[in-house]
Amino acid sequence: MTSVLYDVPGPKAIARNRILAVVTVVVVAAVVAFILYRFALSGQFSAQKWGIFTYSTIWQQIFAALGKTLAAFGLAAVMSVVLGFVLAIGRLSDHRWVRIPVTTISELFRAVPVLVMMMLLYYGLPSIGVRMEPYWAVVIALVAYNGSVLAEALRAGIESLPRGQREAGYAIGLRKTGVMMFILLPQAVRAMLPVIVSQLVVTMKDTALGFIITYPELLYLAKQLSSNVQFGRPLLQSAFVIGGIYIVMCLILSGIAKWLESRMNKKPKENGGTHTTTIPVQPGDPRLQEGTVTEVIAVQNE
């Protein structure tokens, strides 16, 4: 049986694909084995380099740095979503005096790298007499950049909706604010939820840039741990442990996003019950009695 999308591979193609699969597995296994061999040869698996993570005080520092990371991410994530909604609605405004400044601000924030913005806030503002804590420099930079990116995603999601959705809202008497809040935005958020979550994951990972401005988050701690001479400067070990924590946080956030998406896309169960349907009746139908209307209501039990 042949497919309408592609031709079914013949015996030679099947044999070739199997050979390529085996060669790929062998090459990947060889690369992994070489990396592990180099790690073992350079003493990366020695107890001295991993011994630093056997102390409870080290894990207390790791959990404290994790709290700093989550504190910056939590506030930045919430404010980024709020700013994204505000900028998206502003860019769709019919008033030029609103649309043009909002578009300019959004494009400016999106064009400036996060690290540059953090350094401007932390190192640049003191030159004009304004001092800023590392925490607020990290949060403000993350909010400005990620909020502008989310604004563009939401704007694209709203404009991708069928025009009939907007016209239907106006037809039932809603003003533009009501159409945006009750019709367009809910559908755009549902459609752009994967993009929003992926940008929040980027926000979480970008908190690591705070170590440049001495914000004591996970990467800042990893840099301190890797410079410990007593344990042989465990650079790779610190990177593996801290990187694993970032991976776990991103997986948790992705899992929450998938759960929300399934909840939003889940259709309500059709429970058994009674509902009415209108059945048109032609003149002269024997079901009509004198003095009755020209339609009967049929009650169906499911």
Secondary structure, DSSP 8 states (H G I E B T S, - for coil): ---SSS----HHHHHHHHHHHHHHHHHHHHHHHHHHHHHHHTTTTSHHHHGGGG-HHHHHHHHHHHHHHHHHHHHHHHHHHHHHHHHHHHHT-S-HHHHHHHHHHHHHHHHS-HHHHHHIIIIIGGGGT----HHHHHHHHHHHHHHHHHHHHHHHHHHTS-HHHHHHHHHTT--HHHHIIIIIHHHHHHHTHHHHHHHHHHHHHHGGGGGGGT--SHHHHHHHHHT-TTTT--HHHHHHHHHHHHHHHHHHHHHHHHHHHHHHH--------EEEEEEE--TT-TT--TT--SEEEEEEE-
